[in-house]
Every structure is written in C-alpha cells, then in structure tokens.
Amino acid sequence: MPRIPNNPLAAYGIKAVDLKGRHSSSLVRELVPGARLVKAFNHLDVKVLPEPAVSGGQRVLFYSGDDADAKAAMRRLMEKVGFFPIDLGALDVGGPLASVPFGPRWPE
C-alpha cells in the first residue's frame, strides 16, 4: 500500500495507507457484521487521554455510530471519565470527520 509522505505519526509506528476513498470505520464494520460499532477515542493523542480536564474546561471527544443505544453508552462512558462528548452522527458521516487530516492510519 502506498505511504503518505510527511506522516506525523511515523514516530509511533503508524503509517498511513490508501483505503481507496473509504474511511477506516467502514472497513471495520465489514469485519464485524452485526456488531454495535461506535468510533470514539481515536482523534486525541494517547498521552492526553489521562487528562480530560484542561484550561478550566473539558477536552472534547467525538464519537459516531449507527446504533443509538451503543452511542448512548459511549456518551455516558466519556462523561463518566471527564470528557465532553460530541456526537458526529452516523458512522458514514462522523467516521470521515474524525479521521486524521493526512489520511487513514494503520499500525506498522
């Protein structure tokens, strides 16, 4: 798969790959048919996840999915650990919105 130049996540062993215009969540959904999939916790650096409070407020966490009950459970979890959750809608809408700016990610 072709690599994306200037990948800022290369230091973490993550390379960008060409998913032919699809977002990674749509591929995961195909791999786990029937699962109640929610895309979440993927747009912040792992180093800041233990710090949900920042500058007198809360860090924002985005999430998306197609199952209302699963999304509600995810929202409660995010609130419980101190984040401010924002629902980006269905997986096909929110998934691409919460993607890394230079393309999809894949561990090396």
All heavy atoms as an XYZ file, in Angstrom:
818
protein
N       0.832     -1.172      0.000
C       0.000      0.000      0.000
C       0.881      1.241      0.000
O       1.874      1.279      0.713
C      -0.892      0.016      1.224
C      -1.943     -1.062      1.224
S      -2.991     -0.911      2.679
C      -3.409     -2.614      2.872
N       0.505      2.259     -0.736
C       1.343      3.461     -0.789
C       1.339      4.211      0.542
O       0.324      4.288      1.210
C       0.707      4.307     -1.886
C      -0.626      3.731     -2.146
C      -0.632      2.344     -1.634
N       2.480      4.726      0.914
C       2.599      5.510      2.140
C       2.324      6.978      1.847
O       2.584      7.461      0.760
C       3.989      5.373      2.726
C       4.234      3.999      3.268
C       5.599      3.929      3.887
N       5.791      2.596      4.383
C       6.217      2.330      5.590
N       6.517      3.286      6.415
N       6.365      1.088      5.979
N       1.836      7.679      2.849
C       1.580      9.104      2.743
C       2.826      9.832      3.248
O       3.309      9.558      4.348
C       0.350      9.503      3.591
C      -0.855      8.629      3.257
C       0.039     10.974      3.463
C      -1.359      8.720      1.845
N       3.376     10.770      2.465
C       4.582     11.477      2.900
C       4.290     12.379      4.106
O       3.168     12.791      4.336
C       4.980     12.297      1.676
C       3.746     12.406      0.858
C       2.908     11.199      1.166
N       5.323     12.682      4.859
C       5.241     13.593      5.998
C       4.235     13.123      7.048
O       3.470     13.913      7.593
C       4.907     15.014      5.544
C       5.907     15.537      4.551
O       7.107     15.325      4.704
N       5.437     16.196      3.518
N       4.229     11.854      7.345
C       3.321     11.278      8.325
C       3.786     11.648      9.733
O       4.796     11.147     10.199
C       3.287      9.759      8.151
C       2.468      9.055      9.202
O       1.869      9.669     10.060
N       2.444      7.735      9.126
N       3.044     12.491     10.462
C       3.475     12.873     11.804
C       3.359     11.740     12.824
O       3.886     11.846     13.914
C       2.534     14.027     12.162
C       1.335     13.808     11.328
C       1.819     13.164     10.057
N       2.703     10.642     12.467
C       2.555      9.522     13.396
C       3.576      8.416     13.158
O       3.554      7.392     13.833
C       1.137      8.948     13.311
C       0.042      9.912     13.745
C      -1.322      9.270     13.561
C       0.230     10.360     15.172
N       4.494      8.620     12.225
C       5.512      7.611     11.930
C       6.345      7.293     13.165
O       6.743      6.153     13.375
C       6.400      8.073     10.780
N       6.584      8.287     14.010
C       7.372      8.071     15.235
C       6.692      7.092     16.179
O       7.340      6.494     17.028
C       7.606      9.405     15.941
N       5.381      6.910     16.037
C       4.630      5.971     16.869
C       4.477      4.605     16.190
O       3.759      3.741     16.671
C       3.232      6.517     17.178
C       3.231      7.798     17.962
C       3.065      9.015     17.333
C       3.390      7.786     19.345
C       3.053     10.196     18.053
C       3.383      8.951     20.079
C       3.215     10.160     19.419
O       3.215     11.325     20.139
N       5.107      4.433     15.035
C       4.997      3.171     14.318
C       3.711      3.048     13.526
O       3.264      1.953     13.208
N       3.111      4.184     13.201
C       1.838      4.180     12.462
C       2.080      4.756     11.083
O       2.639      5.845     10.943
C       0.763      4.989     13.214
C       0.497      4.346     14.575
C      -0.513      5.085     12.393
C      -0.395      5.153     15.486
N       1.668      4.024     10.085
C       1.799      4.514      8.721
C       0.412      4.772      8.141
O      -0.571      4.161      8.547
C       2.550      3.513      7.849
C       1.835      2.193      7.684
C       2.633      1.230      6.834
C       1.921     -0.111      6.754
N       2.620     -1.055      5.913
N       0.335      5.697      7.231
C      -0.918      5.974      6.540
C      -1.002      5.067      5.314
O       0.011      4.783      4.679
C      -0.968      7.435      6.121
N      -2.187      4.584      5.022
C      -2.380      3.715      3.870
C      -3.538      4.237      3.022
O      -4.409      4.947      3.509
C      -2.658      2.250      4.279
C      -1.464      1.661      5.003
C      -3.896      2.135      5.121
N      -3.533      3.868      1.766
C      -4.580      4.260      0.841
C      -5.747      3.283      0.955
O      -5.624      2.103      0.623
C      -4.022      4.260     -0.581
C      -5.015      4.703     -1.618
O      -6.169      5.065     -1.251
O      -4.662      4.714     -2.804
N      -6.881      3.761      1.440
C      -8.077      2.930      1.571
C      -9.037      3.152      0.405
O     -10.212      2.832      0.497
C      -8.783      3.218      2.903
C      -7.974      2.897      4.158
C      -8.760      3.250      5.408
C      -7.562      1.441      4.174
N      -8.531      3.708     -0.667
C      -9.304      3.899     -1.904
C     -10.577      4.712     -1.667
O     -11.655      4.365     -2.140
C      -9.657      2.552     -2.522
C      -8.495      1.596     -2.649
C      -7.832      1.721     -3.987
C      -6.792      0.659     -4.204
N      -5.475      0.998     -3.785
N     -10.459      5.796     -0.905
C     -11.578      6.699     -0.692
C     -12.532      6.294      0.413
O     -13.491      6.998      0.688
N     -12.301      5.170      1.053
C     -13.176      4.719      2.148
C     -12.590      5.159      3.480
O     -11.394      5.367      3.596
C     -13.309      3.202      2.116
C     -13.938      2.712      0.815
C     -14.066      1.240      0.773
N     -15.002      0.824      1.840
C     -15.164     -0.438      2.210
N     -14.469     -1.389      1.634
N     -16.020     -0.749      3.150
N     -13.434      5.274      4.486
C     -12.908      5.560      5.811
C     -12.738      4.243      6.572
O     -13.417      3.253      6.292
C     -13.776      6.573      6.568
C     -15.182      6.147      6.808
N     -15.563      5.499      7.948
C     -16.300      6.273      6.056
C     -16.850      5.242      7.893
N     -17.326      5.705      6.750
N     -11.812      4.249      7.510
C     -11.446      3.007      8.207
C     -12.629      2.372      8.930
O     -12.720      1.148      9.014
C     -10.305      3.264      9.184
O     -10.681      4.234     10.146
N     -13.545      3.170      9.440
C     -14.696      2.618     10.162
C     -15.574      1.750      9.273
O     -16.148      0.762      9.725
C     -15.546      3.743     10.753
O     -14.781      4.512     11.627
N     -15.673      2.099      7.996
C     -16.483      1.277      7.092
C     -15.838     -0.090      6.883
O     -16.537     -1.099      6.765
C     -16.720      1.981      5.752
O     -15.531      2.083      5.007
N     -14.513     -0.129      6.892
C     -13.814     -1.408      6.770
C     -13.985     -2.243      8.030
O     -14.232     -3.449      7.959
C     -12.331     -1.182      6.481
C     -12.008     -0.498      5.158
C     -10.519     -0.207      5.065
C     -12.455     -1.342      3.994
N     -13.878     -1.616      9.186
C     -14.061     -2.338     10.453
C     -15.486     -2.889     10.527
O     -15.702     -4.031     10.930
C     -13.757     -1.426     11.662
C     -14.138     -2.096     12.966
C     -12.285     -1.035     11.666
N     -16.467     -2.076     10.123
C     -17.865     -2.518     10.139
C     -18.046     -3.792      9.315
O     -18.780     -4.697      9.709
C     -18.770     -1.396      9.622
C     -20.244     -1.752      9.621
C     -21.128     -0.592      9.212
N     -20.639      0.030      7.997
C     -20.828      1.305      7.702
N     -21.498      2.105      8.493
N     -20.359      1.810      6.572
N     -17.365     -3.897      8.182
C     -17.447     -5.100      7.357
C     -16.809     -6.311      8.042
O     -17.242     -7.443      7.838
C     -16.768     -4.870      6.007
C     -17.562     -3.970      5.090
C     -16.837     -3.712      3.773
O     -15.782     -4.347      3.516
O     -17.328     -2.869      3.013
N     -15.781     -6.072      8.843
C     -15.078     -7.167      9.520
C     -15.848     -7.722     10.712
O     -15.588     -8.848     11.138
C     -13.691     -6.704      9.978
C     -12.708     -6.362      8.859
C     -11.453     -5.728      9.441
C     -12.371     -7.599      8.047
N     -16.774     -6.928     11.258
C     -17.535     -7.355     12.435
C     -19.040     -7.189     12.179
O     -19.705     -6.412     12.840
C     -17.092     -6.592     13.705
C     -15.709     -7.017     14.139
C     -17.143     -5.089     13.491
N     -19.582     -7.923     11.219
C     -21.004     -7.754     10.894
C     -21.886     -8.021     12.116
O     -21.643     -8.954     12.880
C     -21.252     -8.786      9.794
C     -20.117     -9.729      9.851
C     -18.962     -9.003     10.469
N     -22.860     -7.146     12.304
C     -23.776     -7.284     13.425
C     -23.294     -6.625     14.712
O     -24.043     -6.527     15.675
N     -22.045     -6.189     14.751
C     -21.517     -5.526     15.949
C     -22.128     -4.137     16.087
O     -22.492     -3.508     15.107
C     -19.996     -5.412     15.859
N     -22.232     -3.690     17.304
C     -22.734     -2.348     17.599
C     -21.527     -1.415     17.678
O     -21.056     -1.078     18.754
C     -23.539     -2.388     18.878
C     -24.762     -3.292     18.739
C     -25.462     -3.539     20.026
N     -25.708     -2.283     20.720
C     -26.046     -2.197     21.988
N     -26.190     -3.272     22.722
N     -26.246     -1.020     22.546
N     -21.028     -1.005     16.548
C     -19.765     -0.283     16.413
C     -19.938      1.217     16.668
O     -20.827      1.849     16.119
C     -19.220     -0.507     14.997
C     -17.897      0.113     14.639
C     -16.784     -0.464     15.494
C     -17.610     -0.109     13.163
N     -19.057      1.756     17.514
C     -19.002      3.194     17.761
C     -17.551      3.617     17.582
O     -16.648      3.049     18.187
C     -19.479      3.564     19.181
C     -19.355      5.065     19.423
C     -20.918      3.107     19.395
N     -17.336      4.614     16.746
C     -15.986      5.157     16.545
C     -15.782      6.234     17.605
O     -16.553      7.190     17.695
C     -15.860      5.759     15.147
C     -14.480      6.333     14.865
C     -14.412      6.881     13.457
C     -13.033      7.426     13.179
N     -12.396      6.744     12.091
N     -14.754      6.069     18.425
C     -14.507      7.011     19.513
C     -13.071      6.887     20.006
O     -12.398      5.902     19.733
C     -15.471      6.719     20.667
N     -12.621      7.892     20.741
C     -11.305      7.897     21.390
C     -10.148      7.786     20.406
O      -9.078      7.326     20.776
C     -11.200      6.751     22.424
C     -12.022      6.957     23.665
C     -13.294      6.443     23.752
C     -11.501      7.659     24.742
C     -14.054      6.614     24.888
C     -12.251      7.849     25.894
C     -13.534      7.327     25.961
N     -10.342      8.162     19.162
C      -9.274      7.951     18.189
C      -8.630      9.227     17.662
O      -7.687      9.155     16.895
C      -9.796      7.138     17.004
C     -10.818      7.907     16.207
O     -11.816      8.369     16.758
N     -10.589      8.065     14.927
N      -9.103     10.386     18.039
C      -8.556     11.599     17.443
C      -7.646     12.393     18.386
O      -7.083     13.389     17.976
C      -9.679     12.499     16.922
C     -10.586     12.999     17.996
N     -11.592     12.223     18.518
C     -10.601     14.154     18.668
C     -12.211     12.905     19.462
N     -11.625     14.071     19.579
N      -7.528     11.942     19.627
C      -6.607     12.598     20.561
C      -5.352     11.750     20.739
O      -5.416     10.529     20.682
C      -7.261     12.779     21.933
C      -8.389     13.788     22.040
C      -8.911     13.836     23.472
C      -7.965     15.164     21.606
N      -4.247     12.417     20.977
C      -3.003     11.718     21.284
C      -3.210     10.918     22.565
O      -3.783     11.411     23.541
C      -1.880     12.743     21.471
C      -0.510     12.110     21.604
O      -0.357     11.154     22.395
O       0.416     12.570     20.921
N      -2.755      9.694     22.577
C      -2.930      8.820     23.742
C      -2.339      9.446     25.005
O      -2.801      9.173     26.113
C      -2.343      7.420     23.458
C      -0.830      7.447     23.366
C      -2.812      6.422     24.489
N      -1.367     10.310     24.863
C      -0.733     10.939     26.022
C      -1.665     11.898     26.753
O      -1.468     12.171     27.935
C       0.535     11.675     25.593
C       1.625     10.756     25.097
C       2.802     11.538     24.576
C       3.816     10.602     23.949
N       4.872     11.340     23.267
N      -2.681     12.442     26.087
C      -3.588     13.387     26.749
C      -4.863     12.721     27.258
O      -5.643     13.351     27.971
C      -3.945     14.596     25.846
C      -2.695     15.329     25.423
C      -4.788     14.187     24.673
N      -5.100     11.455     26.914
C      -6.319     10.789     27.368
C      -6.449     10.732     28.902
O      -7.552     10.830     29.416
C      -6.442      9.401     26.755
C      -6.818      9.388     25.274
C      -6.810      7.963     24.740
C      -8.176     10.037     25.031
N      -5.343     10.609     29.655
C      -5.494     10.621     31.117
C      -5.839     12.012     31.675
O      -6.037     12.165     32.874
C      -4.128     10.171     31.635
C      -3.448      9.536     30.481
C      -3.999     10.207     29.259
N      -5.877     13.039     30.817
C      -6.109     14.420     31.253
C      -7.364     14.993     30.595
O      -7.279     15.843     29.707
C      -4.899     15.279     30.894
C      -3.587     14.761     31.443
C      -2.379     15.413     30.789
O      -2.544     16.358     30.000
O      -1.277     14.951     31.071
N      -8.566     14.572     31.032
C      -9.783     15.078     30.398
C     -10.062     16.553     30.707
O     -10.728     17.236     29.941
C     -10.883     14.180     30.946
C     -10.349     13.642     32.208
C      -8.857     13.564     32.038
N      -9.546     17.057     31.836
C      -9.722     18.467     32.183
C      -8.523     19.252     31.676
O      -7.371     18.843     31.856
C      -9.856     18.623     33.686
N      -8.802     20.393     31.042
C      -7.722     21.219     30.515
C      -8.170     22.681     30.500
O      -9.313     22.978     30.150
C      -7.284     20.744     29.104
C      -8.400     20.867     28.110
C      -6.056     21.480     28.627
N      -7.295     23.560     30.911
C      -7.558     25.006     30.881
C      -8.901     25.376     31.492
O      -9.638     26.206     30.961
C      -7.471     25.531     29.440
O      -6.205     25.265     28.891
N      -9.259     24.747     32.589
C     -10.509     25.063     33.272
C     -11.751     24.479     32.620
O     -12.867     24.798     32.998
N     -11.573     23.617     31.634
C     -12.714     23.008     30.952
C     -12.482     21.529     30.723
O     -11.657     20.909     31.396
N     -13.201     20.990     29.772
C     -13.084     19.569     29.453
C     -12.600     19.402     28.022
O     -12.997     20.148     27.128
C     -14.453     18.889     29.557
C     -15.043     18.871     30.940
C     -16.479     18.406     30.883
O     -17.355     19.177     30.539
N     -16.707     17.141     31.201
N     -11.771     18.393     27.808
C     -11.390     18.039     26.435
C     -12.611     17.466     25.729
O     -13.421     16.769     26.325
C     -10.295     16.989     26.420
C      -8.954     17.497     26.805
C      -7.892     16.431     26.512
N      -6.690     16.720     27.224
C      -5.751     17.574     26.812
N      -5.907     18.202     25.677
N      -4.677     17.792     27.542
N     -12.699     17.740     24.454
C     -13.793     17.221     23.624
C     -13.387     15.866     23.068
O     -12.243     15.673     22.646
C     -14.101     18.193     22.463
C     -14.999     17.557     21.426
C     -14.714     19.470     23.001
N     -14.333     14.929     23.078
C     -14.159     13.651     22.393
C     -15.322     13.481     21.432
O     -16.485     13.639     21.811
C     -14.161     12.479     23.381
C     -12.838     12.131     24.024
C     -13.006     10.968     24.997
C     -11.787     11.782     22.992
N     -15.005     13.193     20.189
C     -16.025     12.949     19.176
C     -16.341     11.466     19.115
O     -15.489     10.632     19.395
C     -15.532     13.410     17.801
C     -15.225     14.878     17.749
C     -13.920     15.326     17.692
C     -16.250     15.814     17.743
C     -13.629     16.678     17.642
C     -15.980     17.168     17.686
C     -14.668     17.597     17.641
N     -17.576     11.154     18.734
C     -17.950      9.761     18.531
C     -19.020      9.701     17.450
O     -19.714     10.678     17.180
C     -18.432      9.106     19.829
C     -19.710      9.675     20.398
C     -20.922      9.006     20.228
C     -19.716     10.861     21.114
C     -22.099      9.521     20.756
C     -20.883     11.375     21.641
C     -22.071     10.709     21.460
O     -23.239     11.223     21.976
N     -19.115      8.538     16.803
C     -20.139      8.335     15.772
C     -20.471      6.853     15.708
O     -19.682      6.001     16.096
C     -19.651      8.831     14.407
O     -18.499      8.137     13.994
N     -21.659      6.566     15.214
C     -22.096      5.181     15.092
C     -23.520      5.108     14.582
O     -24.210      6.122     14.479
N     -23.952      3.896     14.290
C     -25.287      3.689     13.728
C     -26.287      3.136     14.739
O     -27.472      3.066     14.454
C     -25.202      2.737     12.528
C     -24.327      3.315     11.415
O     -24.297      4.548     11.259
O     -23.674      2.525     10.712
N     -25.832      2.742     15.915
C     -26.698      2.157     16.936
C     -26.888      3.172     18.065
O     -25.948      3.502     18.782
C     -26.069      0.870     17.463
C     -26.945      0.151     18.450
O     -27.083      0.646     19.592
O     -27.491     -0.912     18.089
N     -28.121      3.657     18.234
C     -28.399      4.704     19.222
C     -28.063      4.264     20.649
O     -27.512      5.054     21.427
C     -29.861      5.139     19.127
N     -28.379      3.029     21.002
C     -28.087      2.552     22.359
C     -26.585      2.458     22.614
O     -26.103      2.813     23.697
C     -28.745      1.193     22.610
C     -30.262      1.282     22.683
O     -30.791      2.380     22.979
O     -30.918      0.252     22.446
N     -25.833      1.986     21.633
C     -24.379      1.880     21.780
C     -23.761      3.278     21.898
O     -22.847      3.494     22.697
C     -23.778      1.127     20.594
N     -24.275      4.222     21.109
C     -23.761      5.591     21.194
C     -24.089      6.217     22.550
O     -23.265      6.932     23.118
C     -24.313      6.450     20.054
C     -23.658      6.120     18.737
C     -24.080      6.927     17.536
C     -24.872      8.143     17.696
N     -25.137      8.859     16.453
N     -25.277      5.945     23.082
C     -25.648      6.481     24.398
C     -24.721      5.925     25.480
O     -24.296      6.655     26.387
C     -27.102      6.162     24.702
N     -24.400      4.635     25.391
C     -23.477      4.022     26.351
C     -22.091      4.656     26.240
O     -21.435      4.924     27.257
C     -23.408      2.512     26.127
N     -21.641      4.918     25.019
C     -20.334      5.548     24.816
C     -20.334      6.962     25.382
O     -19.376      7.375     26.043
C     -19.967      5.573     23.329
C     -18.621      6.202     23.050
S     -17.240      5.413     23.904
C     -17.241      3.821     23.111
N     -21.404      7.694     25.158
C     -21.505      9.050     25.689
C     -21.414      9.034     27.225
O     -20.688      9.832     27.815
C     -22.807      9.709     25.243
C     -22.960     11.125     25.767
C     -24.265     11.781     25.317
N     -24.199     13.188     25.621
C     -23.704     14.126     24.818
N     -23.244     13.805     23.628
N     -23.664     15.385     25.190
N     -22.133      8.108     27.864
C     -22.089      8.011     29.330
C     -20.673      7.698     29.815
O     -20.202      8.263     30.808
C     -23.066      6.958     29.826
C     -24.518      7.385     29.731
C     -25.464      6.426     30.440
N     -25.411      5.061     29.931
C     -26.143      4.603     28.916
N     -26.976      5.409     28.280
N     -26.039      3.344     28.522
N     -19.989      6.796     29.111
C     -18.611      6.465     29.487
C     -17.708      7.686     29.375
O     -16.919      7.979     30.279
C     -18.082      5.329     28.603
C     -16.610      4.995     28.777
C     -16.337      4.421     30.157
C     -16.160      4.027     27.697
N     -17.818      8.407     28.278
C     -16.985      9.603     28.075
C     -17.243     10.640     29.168
O     -16.302     11.238     29.699
C     -17.250     10.205     26.700
C     -16.749      9.370     25.555
S     -17.283     10.120     23.989
C     -16.167      9.300     22.859
N     -18.514     10.846     29.496
C     -18.854     11.803     30.556
C     -18.324     11.325     31.907
O     -17.809     12.125     32.689
C     -20.369     11.995     30.613
C     -20.905     12.756     29.425
C     -22.426     12.794     29.356
O     -23.099     11.937     29.970
O     -22.939     13.692     28.658
N     -18.441     10.039     32.166
C     -18.004      9.480     33.445
C     -16.509      9.687     33.676
O     -16.073      9.937     34.802
C     -18.337      7.990     33.510
C     -18.014      7.355     34.833
C     -18.469      5.909     34.898
C     -18.198      5.326     36.263
N     -18.705      3.964     36.388
N     -15.711      9.584     32.616
C     -14.269      9.755     32.771
C     -13.829     11.206     32.587
O     -12.636     11.501     32.626
C     -13.463      8.794     31.865
C     -13.712      7.355     32.260
C     -13.740      9.017     30.395
N     -14.797     12.127     32.403
C     -14.481     13.551     32.439
C     -14.380     14.291     31.125
O     -14.011     15.469     31.115
N     -14.699     13.656     30.010
C     -14.631     14.336     28.714
C     -15.967     14.975     28.353
O     -17.005     14.667     28.945
C     -14.234     13.346     27.614
C     -12.806     12.910     27.700
C     -12.463     11.745     28.368
C     -11.801     13.669     27.147
C     -11.148     11.345     28.476
C     -10.475     13.283     27.234
C     -10.146     12.113     27.905
N     -15.942     15.854     27.361
C     -17.143     16.467     26.813
C     -17.422     15.794     25.470
O     -16.753     16.062     24.477
C     -16.948     17.979     26.619
C     -18.205     18.678     26.215
C     -19.088     19.129     27.183
C     -18.510     18.866     24.881
C     -20.262     19.770     26.821
C     -19.679     19.500     24.503
C     -20.564     19.960     25.469
N     -18.393     14.872     25.415
C     -18.644     14.125     24.182
C     -19.475     14.913     23.171
O     -20.398     15.637     23.545
C     -19.418     12.896     24.666
C     -19.997     13.279     25.975
C     -19.182     14.392     26.533
N     -19.127     14.756     21.906
C     -19.887     15.360     20.813
C     -20.202     14.279     19.792
O     -19.302     13.641     19.240
C     -19.117     16.516     20.147
C     -18.915     17.645     21.175
C     -19.855     17.023     18.903
C     -18.174     18.835     20.657
N     -21.486     14.093     19.534
C     -21.981     13.083     18.590
C     -21.879     13.633     17.169
O     -22.506     14.633     16.837
C     -23.436     12.744     18.938
C     -24.019     11.627     18.089
O     -23.412     11.235     17.077
O     -25.110     11.154     18.453
N     -21.087     12.974     16.337
C     -20.937     13.384     14.940
C     -21.925     12.693     14.007
O     -21.842     12.847     12.805
C     -19.506     13.119     14.456
C     -18.412     13.931     15.136
C     -17.039     13.546     14.584
C     -18.647     15.422     14.986
N     -22.837     11.915     14.566
C     -23.875     11.288     13.745
C     -23.548      9.855     13.373
O     -22.833      9.147     14.070
N     -24.102      9.450     12.235
C     -23.925      8.086     11.738
C     -22.462      7.818     11.417
O     -21.682      8.736     11.158
C     -24.785      7.868     10.504
N     -22.090      6.559     11.396
C     -20.707      6.168     11.139
C     -20.198      6.683      9.794
O     -19.063      7.146      9.695
C     -20.583      4.644     11.208
C     -19.206      4.076     11.407
C     -18.563      4.595     12.684
C     -19.266      2.567     11.430
N     -21.024      6.653      8.771
C     -20.583      7.120      7.449
C     -20.446      8.636      7.369
O     -19.817      9.143      6.449
C     -21.532      6.628      6.357
C     -21.353      5.138      6.072
O     -20.259      4.601      6.353
O     -22.304      4.512      5.579
N     -21.015      9.350      8.315
C     -20.871     10.807      8.374
C     -19.755     11.171      9.338
O     -18.815     11.877      8.990
C     -22.195     11.482      8.814
C     -22.005     12.980      9.013
C     -23.298     11.208      7.804
N     -19.844     10.681     10.568
C     -18.870     11.029     11.593
C     -17.517     10.379     11.427
O     -16.504     10.968     11.794
N     -17.489      9.171     10.870
C     -16.214      8.478     10.682
C     -15.199      9.302      9.906
O     -14.087      9.531     10.386
N     -15.563      9.797      8.731
C     -14.613     10.620      7.982
C     -14.284     11.946      8.665
O     -13.179     12.447      8.546
C     -15.326     10.868      6.654
C     -16.298      9.744      6.523
C     -16.727      9.426      7.923
N     -15.223     12.508      9.413
C     -14.967     13.784     10.084
C     -13.900     13.661     11.162
O     -13.176     14.610     11.435
C     -16.254     14.327     10.706
C     -17.318     14.814      9.735
C     -18.583     15.206     10.493
C     -16.808     15.991      8.909
N     -13.811     12.503     11.803
C     -12.849     12.303     12.884
C     -11.590     11.594     12.399
O     -10.834     11.061     13.199
C     -13.493     11.506     14.017
N     -11.342     11.604     11.105
C     -10.145     10.955     10.558
C      -8.941     11.871     10.684
O      -9.059     13.089     10.765
C     -10.361     10.596      9.086
O     -11.320      9.588      8.961
N      -7.779     11.272     10.653
C      -6.530     12.025     10.677
C      -6.450     12.866      9.398
O      -6.775     12.369      8.319
C      -5.336     11.046     10.746
C      -4.028     11.780     10.700
C      -5.434     10.222     12.024
N      -6.006     14.128      9.492
C      -6.008     15.004      8.318
C      -5.236     14.492      7.108
O      -5.595     14.775      5.988
C      -5.366     16.292      8.834
C      -5.445     16.226     10.303
C      -5.536     14.775     10.688
N      -4.177     13.706      7.325
C      -3.378     13.259      6.194
C      -3.813     11.900      5.664
O      -3.224     11.377      4.745
C      -1.887     13.240      6.552
C      -1.590     12.331      7.702
C      -1.343     10.988      7.493
C      -1.595     12.823      8.989
C      -1.094     10.156      8.554
C      -1.344     11.980     10.052
C      -1.101     10.641      9.836
N      -4.836     11.290      6.222
C      -5.326     10.019      5.707
C      -5.547      8.984      6.789
O      -5.266      9.236      7.959
N      -6.052      7.822      6.426
C      -6.305      6.766      7.394
C      -5.007      6.269      8.032
O      -3.929      6.442      7.474
C      -6.941      5.657      6.537
C      -7.398      6.333      5.309
C      -6.497      7.494      5.093
N      -5.130      5.631      9.186
C      -3.954      5.138      9.908
C      -3.946      3.609      9.911
O      -4.989      2.980      9.883
C      -3.963      5.631     11.352
C      -3.889      7.118     11.445
C      -3.922      7.559     12.856
N      -5.237      7.281     13.418
C      -5.543      7.444     14.676
N      -4.657      7.862     15.531
N      -6.770      7.190     15.120
N      -2.763      3.061     10.014
C      -2.621      1.614     10.114
C      -1.334      1.323     10.873
O      -0.294      1.870     10.554
C      -2.544      1.017      8.716
C      -2.765     -0.451      8.725
C      -1.807     -1.419      8.657
C      -4.010     -1.137      8.823
N      -2.381     -2.644      8.694
C      -3.738     -2.507      8.795
C      -5.328     -0.715      8.944
C      -4.736     -3.460      8.883
C      -6.325     -1.666      9.010
C      -6.017     -3.016      8.985
N      -1.354      0.469     11.905
C      -0.108      0.175     12.626
C       0.889     -0.582     11.756
O       0.484     -1.420     10.969
C      -0.558     -0.681     13.808
C      -1.954     -1.082     13.522
C      -2.498     -0.198     12.437
N       2.141     -0.274     11.908
C       3.180     -0.969     11.127
C       3.500     -2.285     11.756
O       3.366     -2.514     12.902
C       4.434     -0.106     11.027
C       4.182      1.087     10.144
C       5.468      1.740      9.689
O       6.416      1.041      9.328
O       5.492      2.956      9.675
